[in-house]
Amino acid sequence: QQQQQKDTTMPKGKEGGNSNDSRFFTTQKKGEMHELRMELHATEKHVKVDAVKKVIANMTVGKDVSMLFTDVLNCVQTGNIELKKLVYLYLINYAKTQPELTLLAVNTFVKDSNDANPLIRALAVRTMGCIRV
């Protein structure tokens, strides 16, 4: 007798989250930091989110993206929860190397800790607890 196995694989491109997130881990090409800086200053939210994802991906694979600290920090003033999570993740990682600049985000942490959304409050409190300034 042949037993039928249940297919438990995810559909192609649906492995945990957005299907195209692997594109953020592409190799760094010359001038990419300048390109990322321009994208971080874009007015469209989706461009900013993608830019911060690229920065986090570079950070994850060990590339130094600390030169983008002020550019990423400027993205913290947003109502977009996804963007805020990514910026807070970046801040947790680089706060120890840029403590003076991290202090600029403290007002945002305090404001977010009083937000109506419990997710934003928790994110702000967690970030304040994780940074060593």
BELWO-V76256 format. One line per field, one symbol per residue. ss: DSSP state (H for helix, E for strand, L for the rest). phi: phi as a letter, one per 40 degrees, with the letter a starting at -180 (. if undefined). burial: I if it has 9 or more other C-alpha atoms within 8 Angstrom, else O. Layout:
ss: ???
phi: ???
burial: ???
This chain:
ss: LLLLLLLLLLLLLLLLLLLLHHHHHLLLLLLHHHHHHHHHLLLLHHHHHHHHHHHHHHHHLLLLLHHHHHHHHHHHLLLLHHHHHHHHHHHHHHLLLLHHHHHHHHHHHHHHLLLLLHHHHHHHHHHHHHLLL
phi: .bcccccbccddgbcfgccbccccbcccbcgccccccccccccccccccccccccccccccgccbcccdcccdccccacccccccccccccdcbcccbcccccccdcccccccbcccccccccccccccccbb
burial: OOOOOOOOOOOOOIIOOOIOOOOIIOOOOOOOOOOIIOIIOIOOOOIIIOIIIIIIIIIOOOOOIOOIIOIIIOIIOOOOOOIIIIIIIIIIOIIIOIIOOIOOIIOIIIOIIOIOOOOIIIIIIOIIOOIOO
